[in-house]
Each structure stands twice: as structure tokens, then as C-alpha cells.
Amino acid sequence: MLGSIFFLFSFWGTNFHGNEFLKIGIGARPVGMGGAYVSLSDDADGIFWNPAGISGISAFEVSVMGMELFNDISIISLCSAIPIKKIGVIGLETLYLETEDVRRDQEGGEIGKFTNNDILIGIGYSMKVKRVRGGIVLKYVHSRLAQYSAQSLYIDMGTTFKLNQLIHIGTSLQNIGFGPKFYSSRDCAPTVLRVGASLTLSFSLYRLILASDVISFSSLEPVLSTGGELYVYSGKESIGAFAIRGGYKSGYHLGEWSGFSFGMGYEAKTGHIKYRIDVVQFDYGFLGNSNRGSVTLQF
């Protein structure tokens, strides 16, 4: 039920905001790193985390993710990056969330079921000038709750800075705008500020990335995301590379392992197509686990 999402984010101490699902991480690779992704955002899923990052993509890229949350919430996302020579990179993002809820009478008896859903459509632009990258996204959200519906409009913006060959710094401000209005009053926008840095160490057949973000949800106390990724390369494009990821996001207080994530990935190239397959499990403590799977193609 959607109530599970509201219950989940209440453990960050939130006041109620609309479109809480926008706080759920998109992409198995970023979530596998604990959501510490604002200084990287170097694939199509990066448009969700920091639109500035996608300016480094040199070929058309598309990513599809499927996710189940608490067994009754399903999410599908599609993100793409389209490089345009001498102009920059155009990013597109779509997301569909669906959950089934129970309709009850005044005595609490079940009298039927109904479906709630959210649809997100976004378009963005990103460019780079020397060591600085910038990006912006315009997002439209249509939400349906039982017989009620509402629309929302948001803007995301972000930057990254390449300090040197090893260290990147990034920041993004997301969901600036107007929350949904189901009844007489409009909900607050779920604005998110992310600031982070990453360290990349490359060797002949290995690449290690360590990253950390500080995240503030509107007027709340900041939480910390930290994680890492280790790539092991085979030395042959046809065999590709394997990745292992782990991360932690603070602020859940839902049990001993809540906030921890563990993921794996595999990437290779076939002909002119480069592909990557990623999976991750994120622990929500006593609420259960969330499993995500992503497929990314680059042409």
C-alpha cells in the first residue's frame, strides 16, 4: 500500500509531503552504492540523481529498471541519454508506480480493492565546460489516489566539478516546485538537496570507486549515504567486467540492517552494443527488503 511509503519516510522525521515516491532511488547501480551518486551520475539513470552527470555520456544510452517494494508496490523506470554534438546531452526519464489498496466501510470491513498509481515524465539538458558540468530537468507527475487525481510540476538542477583525475564533487537540488493537490490544500513538494564527493582509483584490471553524499529532505536533519563499487575487468570486451557494490544510508531506524545495500553487476560489449546488467537488494529492516534489477544499453 502507499501507506507503506508514508510510514517508511516517517522514520526520517518528515512532515507529510506529496509524491514521497520521488525519494526512492532509481537504478540498481546507484542504490547498490547506498545512493551516494550525486558526484558520479555518469549513466542514463544519473538524470534522477544529478542531471549534470549525464553530460559525460558520448553515445545513446537507455536504462530500464524494475522494482518491488514490500510485495505490494511495483515500480518501472526508463531513463535515456541522447548526446547531440556541440550542444550537450538531452535526458529523458519516465517512471510508473502502482499499488493496490483495500477499500473499507465505516466498521473497517473490506468492501473491495482499488489501484493507486503515479506517472512521472521528465526531460532534461546537460552540458560541460572544461571541468564543470551542469544540468536541469523539468518533471511532470500525475497521481491517482482512488477516485482522486492530482498533478505536480518540479524542476531538478545540479552541477559536478572534476577536482582532479581522482576526485569529483557534485551537488543537486531536486523536486523544486508544487506538490499535488488532491483535496482543498496542496501538499508540500518533496525537495531534496544532495552534496557529495567520490574517489576513483583505476588499475590495469580493477577500478575502485568510493563515494559519500549528505542528503537533506526539505527542512529535516541531513542523512548520510556512503558506498563503493569494485570493477574487475577480464581484459577482453567479449567477456566484459564484473562489479560488486555495497552501501549504507542512515536515518531509517528500522532494525539492525536497515539502510544497508548489496549489489552486483556485469557489463560487456557485443558488436556495437555495450550492455550492463545490475541487481541490488536494499534492506528496510522490519519492513522487508527491496529488490531492483536494471539493464543498461549503449549504442
Summary of the structure (lengths in Angstrom):
residues: 299
radius of gyration: 19.2
end to end distance: 38.0
largest distance: 67.0
contacts: 1070
relative contact order: 0.19
helix: 11%
strand: 59%
